[in-house]
Amino acid sequence: MIRLPFAPLAAVIVAVGEVGYLVCVTAGALWPSVFGMKTFFPTVFPGFTWLDPFSFVLGLVEVALYGLAAAAVAMVAWNFVADRTTKTGA
């Protein structure tokens, strides 16, 4: 198995997370009673208040940090398995 590098994996996970965040913020702003983002985002993102400019940027930063953490966990797990299967010849 090929070892997984951190930078490309982190870039993809962070980019997907940021796009998802922007879509959710836009949907929550356009249809506030439908998606429930006003209650969900403050639960997931500490310090977030709905549609405040500082909170919007804070949400972007927190999504990026969560993406980096997810990439680190995924990379370590993948490389652990890749190293074990390469050594055993499976």
C-alpha positions as a Python dict, from the first residue, in 0.01 Angstrom:
ca = {
    (1, 'M'): (0, 0, 0),
    (2, 'I'): (109, 356, -65),
    (3, 'R'): (173, 584, 233),
    (4, 'L'): (-60, 882, 244),
    (5, 'P'): (99, 1231, 256),
    (6, 'F'): (-53, 1484, 495),
    (7, 'A'): (-60, 1805, 287),
    (8, 'P'): (-280, 1691, -8),
    (9, 'L'): (-519, 1507, 223),
    (10, 'A'): (-549, 1806, 456),
    (11, 'A'): (-600, 2045, 165),
    (12, 'V'): (-887, 1839, 26),
    (13, 'I'): (-1058, 1786, 361),
    (14, 'V'): (-1027, 2154, 457),
    (15, 'A'): (-1152, 2270, 114),
    (16, 'V'): (-1455, 2041, 127),
    (17, 'G'): (-1528, 2151, 482),
    (18, 'E'): (-1503, 2520, 393),
    (19, 'V'): (-1735, 2481, 92),
    (20, 'G'): (-1981, 2289, 308),
    (21, 'Y'): (-1965, 2560, 574),
    (22, 'L'): (-2032, 2833, 318),
    (23, 'V'): (-2325, 2638, 171),
    (24, 'C'): (-2473, 2584, 518),
    (25, 'V'): (-2431, 2949, 619),
    (26, 'T'): (-2589, 3064, 293),
    (27, 'A'): (-2880, 2819, 328),
    (28, 'G'): (-2928, 2918, 691),
    (29, 'A'): (-2932, 3287, 598),
    (30, 'L'): (-3178, 3238, 312),
    (31, 'W'): (-3409, 2995, 491),
    (32, 'P'): (-3352, 3042, 866),
    (33, 'S'): (-3648, 2833, 985),
    (34, 'V'): (-3583, 2536, 756),
    (35, 'F'): (-3231, 2411, 824),
    (36, 'G'): (-3184, 2489, 1195),
    (37, 'M'): (-2832, 2626, 1153),
    (38, 'K'): (-2895, 2894, 1417),
    (39, 'T'): (-2896, 2628, 1686),
    (40, 'F'): (-2653, 2380, 1527),
    (41, 'F'): (-2355, 2607, 1456),
    (42, 'P'): (-2316, 2750, 1810),
    (43, 'T'): (-2317, 2393, 1939),
    (44, 'V'): (-2044, 2275, 1700),
    (45, 'F'): (-1834, 2592, 1685),
    (46, 'P'): (-1743, 2742, 2026),
    (47, 'G'): (-1785, 3121, 2032),
    (48, 'F'): (-2008, 3128, 1723),
    (49, 'T'): (-2310, 3359, 1711),
    (50, 'W'): (-2532, 3364, 1406),
    (51, 'L'): (-2443, 3602, 1121),
    (52, 'D'): (-2191, 3808, 1310),
    (53, 'P'): (-1886, 3895, 1092),
    (54, 'F'): (-1641, 3781, 1359),
    (55, 'S'): (-1831, 3455, 1407),
    (56, 'F'): (-1838, 3394, 1033),
    (57, 'V'): (-1457, 3415, 1017),
    (58, 'L'): (-1429, 3216, 1341),
    (59, 'G'): (-1641, 2943, 1182),
    (60, 'L'): (-1409, 2932, 880),
    (61, 'V'): (-1106, 2899, 1107),
    (62, 'E'): (-1269, 2629, 1319),
    (63, 'V'): (-1373, 2430, 1011),
    (64, 'A'): (-1012, 2445, 891),
    (65, 'L'): (-883, 2327, 1230),
    (66, 'Y'): (-1135, 2042, 1238),
    (67, 'G'): (-1031, 1947, 885),
    (68, 'L'): (-664, 1945, 981),
    (69, 'A'): (-739, 1727, 1281),
    (70, 'A'): (-945, 1486, 1069),
    (71, 'A'): (-666, 1469, 810),
    (72, 'A'): (-408, 1395, 1079),
    (73, 'V'): (-616, 1111, 1224),
    (74, 'A'): (-693, 967, 880),
    (75, 'M'): (-331, 988, 767),
    (76, 'V'): (-196, 822, 1080),
    (77, 'A'): (-453, 542, 1059),
    (78, 'W'): (-394, 488, 685),
    (79, 'N'): (-15, 487, 717),
    (80, 'F'): (-32, 252, 1014),
    (81, 'V'): (-232, 1, 810),
    (82, 'A'): (-17, 60, 501),
    (83, 'D'): (302, -9, 696),
    (84, 'R'): (161, -327, 852),
    (85, 'T'): (30, -472, 527),
    (86, 'T'): (352, -394, 340),
    (87, 'K'): (568, -564, 602),
    (88, 'T'): (351, -876, 620),
    (89, 'G'): (320, -906, 244),
    (90, 'A'): (-61, -916, 251),
}
